[in-house]
Amino acid sequence: HAATPAPIFLAQGTADEVVVPAATRALVQRLCHAGDTVELRSYRGAGHFDIPEVASADMIGWTGDRLAGRRPRSTCQP
């Protein structure tokens, strides 16, 4: 995997049984190791199919920030 120039936003429900949180954390770790800018946000009690509703405001805000030229935050550890 080569780092992408675009930042990545990931929304994860803590009660997701389709894509379990551990799998998402492992993906984030691999992406960060490759040099990607990743922001992972977790949503307490949300299941897989709840994410579009519970995370939509954050996703829209995050996208708006990118379009406005604001630098993305990263949950990657240095």
C-alpha positions, -999 to 999 in steps of 0.1 A, spaced: 0 0 0 12 34 -9 0 65 9 -28 84 -8 -26 122 -10 -62 124 1 -71 123 38 -93 94 50 -123 97 74 -135 64 90 -166 61 111 -169 31 133 -198 20 155 -187 4 187 -215 -22 184 -208 -30 148 -210 -68 142 -204 -66 104 -172 -47 105 -159 -52 140 -140 -23 156 -108 -44 160 -108 -48 122 -111 -11 116 -84 -3 142 -61 -28 124 -69 -10 91 -62 24 106 -29 11 119 -18 -2 84 -29 30 68 -10 51 93 21 30 89 19 36 51 18 74 57 -19 81 52 -37 108 71 -65 91 88 -92 103 112 -111 75 130 -142 85 149 -160 59 170 -197 61 178 -207 45 211 -234 19 208 -239 23 170 -242 -8 148 -231 -11 112 -263 2 97 -266 30 122 -235 48 110 -250 68 82 -275 84 106 -253 89 136 -221 100 117 -236 120 89 -232 154 105 -195 146 112 -190 133 77 -205 164 62 -185 187 85 -153 168 78 -159 171 40 -168 208 43 -135 214 62 -115 197 34 -133 217 7 -126 249 27 -89 240 27 -87 233 64 -60 207 73 -73 173 84 -67 160 119 -51 126 121 -56 98 147 -23 83 136 4 83 163 38 98 153 
